């Protein structure tokens, strides 16, 4: 076999390999957007522009709520939430949240699980029409929770509102500075949503820890849209703010030197004495309970039984008073956000192989023909 044949054979092998896999510089590794089999438009009820809850009261009562009753939301409530997030407030197209250059890079999606008068599925919010357009069928809350590292409130919420961004709309005018403007804007929109949820008596929490690619696949996002926020919303228990902390021990006499570790335990319950899960408890100590000052020991998070425990090593020998207080919901479900996963090699469907395989076959026949002539 001469050099010409060997070289041609090597070229064929390389072409065959490239035709069987999608290398990132040939094609993006993200899965193709999956659309619903039939696009459905849902016209939303008109939003209300006033209520009995002042902005000051909403600011005062807003909390990150991760526990929901499981009751359905109404279509009117969903309409109000979406309008607060990105609704149109001016004939010129201005929206409820400010946007650098009025470029509006944000896109809002709703993962519907339990809302009256609307089927489960993924919908895109259309601000100018104040309507929803179906994107994917079926209940996708479980998939979204998996993409969000298993945060259960994403699955148990009645709806998950996902805010994505098309960065190019802003960076096209402002360059790299536009990335910051987009991130500022999504904060405006998320706060609007949380305050509106509070005014409606609903519970909401912002989630930023998730795998970008998995969220994009679950929602069927286009290539140029990047998910920035998942905000679960559900009906909050009415007893949510009535909490009690039972704590032991309240007094510790440390005789050992050096001091030995001791366990501090607190239980958090609601007004019905049912345990509250996923709440943050602050533990404190002091030498004189009447005069203080109280020093923070650590935070603990309540488990399924409503109990939070920490291990404490007192700073010295002597008598100590200790106490536990409810410190509020954990503002961040995880210690750090997860960066977007690395590109992967994806095996394409057989139908996409026909053209590259045919081209490779033609090349093989040409090389064999040339070799025969030699």
C-alpha positions as CSV (number, residue, x, y, z in Angstrom):
1,X,0.0,0.0,0.0
2,X,1.6,3.3,-1.1
3,X,1.7,6.6,0.8
4,X,-1.2,7.9,-1.2
5,X,-3.5,5.1,-0.1
6,X,-2.3,5.4,3.5
7,X,-2.9,9.1,3.6
8,X,-6.4,8.8,2.1
9,X,-7.3,6.1,4.5
10,X,-6.3,8.3,7.5
11,X,-8.3,11.2,6.1
12,X,-11.3,8.8,5.8
13,X,-10.9,7.6,9.4
14,X,-10.8,11.2,10.7
15,X,-13.9,12.2,8.7
16,X,-15.7,9.1,9.9
17,X,-15.0,10.0,13.6
18,X,-16.1,13.6,13.1
19,X,-19.3,12.4,11.5
20,X,-20.2,10.2,14.4
21,X,-19.7,12.7,17.2
22,X,-20.4,16.3,17.7
23,X,-17.3,18.1,18.6
24,X,-18.0,21.4,20.4
25,X,-16.5,23.6,17.6
26,X,-18.8,21.9,15.1
27,X,-22.0,22.1,17.1
28,X,-23.0,23.2,20.6
29,X,-23.3,20.3,23.0
30,X,-26.6,21.5,24.5
31,X,-29.6,19.5,23.5
32,X,-31.9,21.0,20.9
33,X,-34.8,23.0,22.2
34,X,-37.8,20.7,22.9
35,X,-41.1,22.4,22.1
36,X,-44.6,21.4,23.1
37,X,-46.3,19.3,20.4
38,X,-48.9,22.1,20.0
39,X,-48.4,25.6,21.2
40,X,-51.2,26.9,23.4
41,X,-51.8,30.5,24.3
42,X,-53.3,31.3,27.7
43,X,-54.7,34.8,28.1
44,X,-54.1,36.0,31.7
45,X,-56.6,38.0,33.7
46,X,-55.9,41.7,34.0
47,X,-53.7,42.5,36.9
48,X,-54.8,44.7,39.9
49,X,-53.0,48.0,40.4
50,X,-53.9,48.5,44.0
51,X,-54.4,46.4,47.2
52,X,-54.9,46.6,50.9
53,X,-51.2,45.8,51.5
54,X,-48.9,48.7,51.4
55,X,-45.4,48.5,50.0
56,X,-44.0,49.1,53.5
57,X,-46.0,46.1,54.9
58,X,-44.8,43.9,52.0
59,X,-41.2,44.9,52.7
60,X,-41.6,44.2,56.4
61,X,-43.2,40.8,56.0
62,X,-41.2,39.4,53.1
63,X,-39.3,36.2,54.0
64,X,-37.9,33.3,52.2
65,X,-40.6,30.6,52.4
66,X,-39.8,27.0,51.5
67,X,-42.8,25.2,53.0
68,X,-46.1,25.2,51.2
69,X,-49.6,23.9,52.0
70,X,-50.0,22.1,48.7
71,X,-53.1,24.1,47.7
72,X,-53.5,25.4,44.2
73,X,-52.9,28.9,43.1
74,X,-55.5,30.8,41.1
75,X,-54.9,32.0,37.6
76,X,-55.5,35.5,38.9
77,X,-52.6,35.1,41.4
78,X,-50.3,33.8,38.7
79,X,-51.2,36.7,36.5
80,X,-50.4,39.2,39.3
81,X,-47.0,37.6,40.0
82,X,-46.0,37.7,36.3
83,X,-47.1,41.3,35.9
84,X,-45.1,42.3,39.0
85,X,-42.1,40.5,37.5
86,X,-42.0,41.9,33.9
87,X,-45.4,43.4,33.2
88,X,-46.0,46.4,30.9
89,X,-46.7,49.7,32.7
90,X,-46.5,52.3,30.0
91,X,-47.7,52.6,26.4
92,X,-44.0,53.0,25.3
93,X,-43.4,49.4,26.6
94,X,-41.7,50.2,29.9
95,X,-42.0,47.5,32.5
96,X,-42.4,47.0,36.3
97,X,-38.6,46.6,36.7
98,X,-36.0,49.1,35.3
99,X,-33.8,48.1,32.5
100,X,-30.5,49.6,31.2
101,X,-31.4,51.4,28.0
102,X,-34.9,49.9,28.1
103,X,-33.4,46.9,26.3
104,X,-35.2,44.3,28.5
105,X,-32.9,41.2,28.2
106,X,-35.0,39.1,30.6
107,X,-37.3,36.3,29.6
108,X,-39.8,34.7,32.1
109,X,-40.9,31.1,32.2
110,X,-43.4,29.4,34.4
111,X,-43.2,25.8,35.4
112,X,-46.8,25.1,36.3
113,X,-47.6,22.3,38.6
114,X,-50.8,23.3,40.5
115,X,-52.7,26.3,39.2
116,X,-56.5,26.4,38.6
117,X,-57.7,26.6,35.0
118,X,-54.3,25.9,33.3
119,X,-52.6,22.6,32.4
120,X,-49.3,21.6,33.9
121,X,-46.3,22.3,31.7
122,X,-43.8,25.0,30.9
123,X,-44.9,28.3,29.6
124,X,-43.2,31.5,28.4
125,X,-44.6,34.8,29.6
126,X,-45.4,37.3,26.9
127,X,-45.5,40.7,28.6
128,X,-47.0,42.8,25.7
129,X,-49.9,40.4,25.4
130,X,-50.0,39.6,29.1
131,X,-50.4,36.0,28.2
132,X,-48.6,32.6,28.4
133,X,-47.4,30.5,25.5
134,X,-46.8,26.8,26.0
135,X,-43.3,25.5,25.6
136,X,-43.4,22.0,27.0
137,X,-46.1,19.6,28.2
138,X,-46.2,17.7,31.5
139,X,-45.2,18.4,35.1
140,X,-41.5,19.4,35.0
141,X,-41.1,20.4,38.7
142,X,-39.3,17.2,39.6
143,X,-36.9,17.6,36.7
144,X,-36.3,21.2,37.7
145,X,-35.7,20.2,41.3
146,X,-33.1,17.7,40.2
147,X,-31.4,20.4,38.1
148,X,-31.5,22.6,41.2
149,X,-29.4,20.0,43.2
150,X,-32.4,18.4,44.8
151,X,-33.9,21.4,46.6
152,X,-37.3,20.0,47.5
153,X,-39.2,23.3,47.6
154,X,-38.7,23.6,43.8
155,X,-40.8,20.4,43.4
156,X,-43.3,21.1,46.1
157,X,-44.2,24.7,45.0
158,X,-47.4,25.2,43.0
159,X,-45.3,27.0,40.3
160,X,-41.7,27.8,39.7
161,X,-41.0,31.0,37.9
162,X,-37.7,31.0,36.1
163,X,-36.0,34.1,34.9
164,X,-33.6,33.8,32.0
165,X,-31.6,36.4,30.1
166,X,-30.5,37.1,26.5
167,X,-27.2,38.9,27.3
168,X,-26.7,40.1,23.8
169,X,-29.6,42.5,24.0
170,X,-27.7,44.5,26.5
171,X,-24.0,43.8,25.8
172,X,-24.7,44.7,22.1
173,X,-24.9,48.3,23.3
174,X,-22.9,48.4,26.5
175,X,-20.2,45.8,25.9
176,X,-19.0,43.7,28.8
177,X,-20.5,46.3,31.2
178,X,-23.9,45.0,30.0
179,X,-23.4,41.7,31.8
180,X,-23.5,43.6,35.1
181,X,-26.6,45.5,34.0
182,X,-28.4,42.2,33.3
183,X,-27.5,40.9,36.7
184,X,-28.7,44.1,38.4
185,X,-32.0,43.9,36.4
186,X,-32.8,40.3,37.3
187,X,-32.5,41.3,41.0
188,X,-35.0,44.1,40.4
189,X,-37.5,41.6,38.8
190,X,-37.0,39.0,41.5
191,X,-37.6,41.4,44.3
192,X,-40.8,42.6,42.6
193,X,-42.0,39.0,42.4
194,X,-41.2,38.3,46.0
195,X,-42.9,41.5,47.3
196,X,-46.0,40.7,45.1
197,X,-46.1,37.2,46.5
198,X,-46.0,38.6,50.1
199,X,-48.8,41.0,49.3
200,X,-50.9,38.1,48.0
201,X,-50.2,36.0,51.1
202,X,-48.1,33.6,49.2
203,X,-44.7,32.2,50.0
204,X,-41.7,32.5,47.7
205,X,-37.9,31.9,47.8
206,X,-35.1,32.8,45.4
207,X,-32.9,29.9,44.2
208,X,-29.6,30.5,42.4
209,X,-27.9,27.1,42.9
210,X,-28.6,24.9,39.9
211,X,-26.9,23.4,36.8
212,X,-27.5,25.8,34.0
213,X,-27.5,23.2,31.2
214,X,-30.0,21.0,33.0
215,X,-32.4,23.9,33.7
216,X,-32.1,24.9,30.0
217,X,-32.9,21.4,28.9
218,X,-35.8,21.0,31.2
219,X,-37.4,24.3,30.1
220,X,-36.4,23.9,26.4
221,X,-34.6,27.3,26.4
222,X,-33.2,28.6,23.1
223,X,-29.4,28.7,22.8
224,X,-29.1,32.4,23.5
225,X,-31.1,32.3,26.8
226,X,-29.3,31.7,30.1
227,X,-31.2,30.8,33.3
228,X,-30.4,33.1,36.2
229,X,-33.1,32.5,38.8
230,X,-35.6,29.9,39.9
231,X,-38.3,31.3,42.2
232,X,-40.7,28.7,43.7
233,X,-44.1,30.1,44.8
234,X,-46.8,28.4,46.8
235,X,-49.4,29.0,49.3
236,X,-47.7,29.6,52.7
237,X,-49.1,28.0,55.9
238,X,-51.0,30.6,58.0
239,X,-49.1,29.5,61.1
240,X,-45.7,30.2,59.4
241,X,-44.9,33.2,61.6
242,X,-46.1,31.8,64.9
243,X,-43.1,29.8,66.1
244,X,-41.8,28.6,69.4
245,X,-38.3,27.4,70.3
246,X,-37.8,24.8,73.0
247,X,-34.2,24.6,74.1
248,X,-32.0,22.6,76.5
249,X,-29.8,23.1,78.4
250,X,-30.3,26.7,79.6
251,X,-27.4,26.6,82.1
252,X,-24.1,24.8,81.9
253,X,-21.5,24.4,84.7
254,X,-18.2,23.7,83.0
255,X,-15.7,22.1,85.5
256,X,-13.3,20.3,83.3
257,X,-10.1,22.0,82.1
258,X,-9.7,22.2,79.2
259,X,-13.5,22.5,78.7
260,X,-15.1,19.5,77.0
261,X,-17.5,19.7,74.0
262,X,-21.2,19.7,74.8
263,X,-24.3,19.4,72.6
264,X,-26.8,22.2,72.4
265,X,-30.2,21.2,70.9
266,X,-33.3,23.3,70.0
267,X,-36.7,22.3,68.6
268,X,-38.8,24.7,66.5
269,X,-42.5,24.2,66.2
270,X,-45.5,26.2,64.9
271,X,-48.6,27.2,66.8
272,X,-49.9,23.6,66.5
273,X,-46.7,22.2,67.8
274,X,-45.8,20.7,64.4
275,X,-42.1,20.7,63.6
276,X,-40.8,23.3,61.2
277,X,-38.1,22.1,58.8
278,X,-35.3,24.0,57.2
279,X,-35.3,26.9,59.6
280,X,-32.2,28.6,61.0
281,X,-31.6,28.6,64.8
282,X,-29.1,30.9,66.4
283,X,-27.3,29.7,69.5
284,X,-25.8,32.2,72.1
285,X,-24.0,32.1,75.4
286,X,-23.1,34.6,78.1
287,X,-21.7,34.6,81.7
288,X,-24.6,36.7,83.2
289,X,-28.0,36.3,81.7
290,X,-29.3,39.6,83.2
291,X,-26.4,41.8,82.1
292,X,-25.1,40.0,79.1
293,X,-23.7,40.5,76.5
294,X,-24.8,37.5,74.6
295,X,-22.2,36.1,72.2
296,X,-23.1,34.1,69.1
297,X,-22.0,30.4,69.1
298,X,-23.2,29.1,65.8
299,X,-26.2,28.6,63.5
300,X,-28.1,25.3,63.2
301,X,-30.6,24.2,60.6
302,X,-33.7,22.3,61.8
303,X,-34.2,18.8,60.4
304,X,-37.4,16.7,59.6
305,X,-38.2,16.6,63.4
306,X,-37.8,20.4,63.8
307,X,-34.6,19.9,65.8
308,X,-31.3,21.7,65.3
309,X,-28.2,20.6,67.2
310,X,-24.6,21.9,67.4
311,X,-21.5,20.9,69.2
312,X,-20.0,23.7,71.4
313,X,-16.7,23.9,73.2
314,X,-16.9,26.6,75.9
315,X,-14.1,29.1,75.9
316,X,-13.1,28.4,79.5
317,X,-14.2,26.9,82.8
318,X,-17.1,28.4,84.7
319,X,-20.8,28.9,84.5
320,X,-22.6,29.8,81.3
321,X,-26.1,30.7,80.3
322,X,-27.1,29.5,76.8
323,X,-30.1,30.2,74.6
324,X,-31.5,29.6,71.1
325,X,-33.5,31.9,68.9
326,X,-35.3,31.5,65.6
327,X,-33.1,33.4,63.1
328,X,-35.3,33.1,60.0
329,X,-35.2,31.0,56.9
330,X,-31.8,30.2,55.3
331,X,-31.4,32.9,52.6
332,X,-29.2,30.6,50.5
333,X,-30.0,26.9,50.2
334,X,-26.4,26.0,49.3
335,X,-23.0,27.4,50.2
336,X,-22.1,28.3,46.7
337,X,-23.6,28.4,43.2
338,X,-22.7,25.7,40.8
339,X,-21.0,26.8,37.6
340,X,-22.2,25.7,34.2
341,X,-21.2,22.2,33.4
342,X,-18.4,21.5,30.9
343,X,-19.2,20.8,27.3
344,X,-19.8,17.1,26.5
345,X,-19.7,15.0,23.4
346,X,-23.2,14.0,22.3
347,X,-24.1,11.1,20.1
348,X,-26.5,12.3,17.4
349,X,-29.6,10.6,16.2
350,X,-29.2,8.2,13.2
351,X,-31.1,10.6,10.9
352,X,-28.4,13.2,11.4
353,X,-25.7,10.7,10.3
354,X,-27.0,10.0,6.8
355,X,-25.3,12.9,5.0
356,X,-21.8,12.6,6.8
357,X,-21.8,8.8,6.3
358,X,-22.7,9.2,2.6
359,X,-19.9,11.8,2.2
360,X,-17.4,9.4,3.9
361,X,-18.5,6.5,1.7
362,X,-17.9,8.7,-1.4
363,X,-14.4,9.6,-0.2
364,X,-13.6,5.9,0.4
365,X,-14.7,5.0,-3.1
366,X,-12.6,7.8,-4.6
367,X,-9.5,6.7,-2.8
368,X,-10.0,3.1,-3.7
369,X,-10.5,4.1,-7.4
370,X,-7.3,6.2,-7.3
371,X,-5.4,3.3,-5.7
372,X,-6.6,0.9,-8.4
373,X,-5.4,3.2,-11.2
374,X,-1.9,3.3,-9.6
